[in-house]
Amino acid sequence: MIQRELRKLILPLLLPALLLHVVFFAIPVLNAFYYSLTSWSGITPEKEFVGLANYVRAFSDRTMITALENICFFGVFGFVLVFPLSLLFAVILEGNPPFARVLKFVIFAPTLLSVVVTAVLWGSIYNPVIGLLNETLRGIGLAGWTQPWLGRRSAALPAITVAMMWQGLGTYVILFLAGLQKIPRSFYEAAELDGADAWQQFWLVKLPLLWDVVQILVVLWVINAVQAFALIFVITRGYPNVVEVLGTYIYWAGFQGQSIGYASAMGVIMFVLVLAFSLLVNRLMRRETIEY
């Protein structure tokens, strides 16, 4: 009887969340698919149906191809930096060193800042005239290394990746640390009895049991790289078109270029990329589940 009454509550409890999902996600996504098949400025009510013309234009658009290349750079270069560092800090914090509180503050404090604040902060650091980075290089006798860090694509890509990593590092450290603390101590004790040193314990015990956490974090990083917008948009506000990603190009095409149809097509492409990359990562990183 009680179970039957509880089942009656499922739909009423889920209905508010379902309505919000439909209104703020499902309907906008369907509208984006529809607009991507039209030529519409977003101002006039007339929409001309053009079929797949916007998609053909997108894949022949050199700027969009460059945006995709930049996303790949953020994804790969950021992955190479953020994952070893976050895992290293998590392992250090797991050991509860004397400086753990200070290290936690240094790592986790940036995650409390908004993306806009982070972008303004790093934009001032990279300022070519009064920025902290160039001033430091001049102070230590490396004036030849100074440059407009956000003025050239070759320098702006790694510079922005560092800013993204600085803000997101704390989140990855927290998740790695949670995964490490979940591993039973008996596993380490058994490894010690078998003669495994600290390095062997890391490779043979910690890393395999953290694989599920790594899989989730890779998906999160891929999604963040593909959907990057706010930080890049704000940090490059004085250097337009230096580093273009899909998010910023969609903004310029839709609101500055008054081409909502074309912007919607690129939005659909972004949606498909996120879905495809997520499924691909899950497929490639699938391992047998280890219960403990």
Residue pairs with C-beta under 8 A, 6 or more apart in sequence:
29 271
31 264
32 264
32 267
32 268
32 271
33 264
33 268
34 264
35 47
35 260
35 261
35 264
36 54
36 55
36 261
36 264
36 265
36 267
36 268
37 49
37 50
37 51
37 52
37 54
37 261
38 47
38 48
38 49
38 50
38 261
39 47
39 48
39 50
39 53
39 54
39 259
39 261
40 46
40 47
40 48
40 259
40 260
40 261
41 258
41 259
41 260
42 254
42 255
42 258
42 259
42 260
43 258
47 261
50 261
54 261
54 262
54 264
54 265
55 265
55 268
55 269
57 262
57 265
58 64
58 262
58 265
58 266
58 269
59 65
63 241
63 244
63 249
64 246
64 249
64 266
66 244
67 244
67 245
67 246
67 248
67 249
68 246
70 157
70 243
70 244
70 245
71 225
71 226
71 228
71 245
71 246
71 273
73 157
73 161
74 157
74 160
74 161
74 164
74 225
74 228
74 245
75 221
75 222
75 225
75 226
77 157
77 158
77 161
78 161
78 164
78 165
78 221
78 225
79 218
79 221
81 161
81 162
81 165
82 165
82 168
82 169
82 172
82 221
83 172
83 214
83 217
83 218
83 221
85 165
85 169
86 169
86 172
86 173
86 176
86 217
87 176
87 210
89 103
89 107
89 169
89 173
89 176
90 173
90 176
90 177
90 179
90 180
91 180
91 202
91 206
92 103
93 100
93 103
93 104
93 173
93 177
94 177
94 180
94 181
97 103
107 169
107 170
107 173
108 170
108 173
108 174
109 170
110 118
110 166
110 167
110 169
110 170
111 167
111 168
111 169
111 170
111 171
113 121
113 167
115 167
115 230
115 231
115 234
116 230
116 234
118 163
118 166
118 167
118 231
119 163
119 230
119 231
119 232
119 233
119 234
119 235
120 234
120 235
122 159
122 160
122 162
122 163
122 166
122 235
123 150
123 234
123 235
123 237
123 238
124 130
124 131
124 132
125 131
125 132
125 133
126 133
126 149
126 150
126 159
126 235
127 134
128 134
128 146
128 147
128 148
128 149
128 150
128 151
131 149
133 149
134 146
134 147
134 149
137 143
137 145
137 146
138 146
147 155
148 155
148 239
149 155
149 156
149 159
150 156
150 159
150 160
150 235
150 236
150 238
150 239
150 242
150 243
151 239
151 242
152 242
153 242
153 243
156 236
156 239
156 242
156 243
157 243
160 231
160 232
160 235
160 236
160 243
163 231
163 235
164 224
164 228
164 231
167 231
168 221
168 224
172 217
172 221
175 213
175 216
175 217
176 210
176 213
176 217
178 213
179 209
179 210
179 212
179 213
180 206
180 210
183 205
183 206
183 209
183 292
184 292
187 205
187 209
187 292
188 201
188 205
191 200
191 201
191 204
191 205
192 201
196 204
196 205
208 290
209 290
209 292
211 285
211 287
211 290
212 289
214 285
215 281
215 282
215 285
215 286
218 281
218 285
219 277
219 278
219 281
219 282
222 274
222 277
222 278
222 281
223 274
223 277
223 278
226 246
226 270
226 273
226 274
226 277
227 247
227 270
227 274
228 245
228 247
229 245
229 247
229 248
229 251
232 243
232 245
232 247
232 248
233 247
233 248
233 251
236 242
236 243
236 248
246 266
246 269
246 270
246 273
247 270
249 266
250 263
250 266
250 267
250 270
251 263
253 259
253 262
253 263
253 266
254 260
254 262
254 263
254 264
257 263
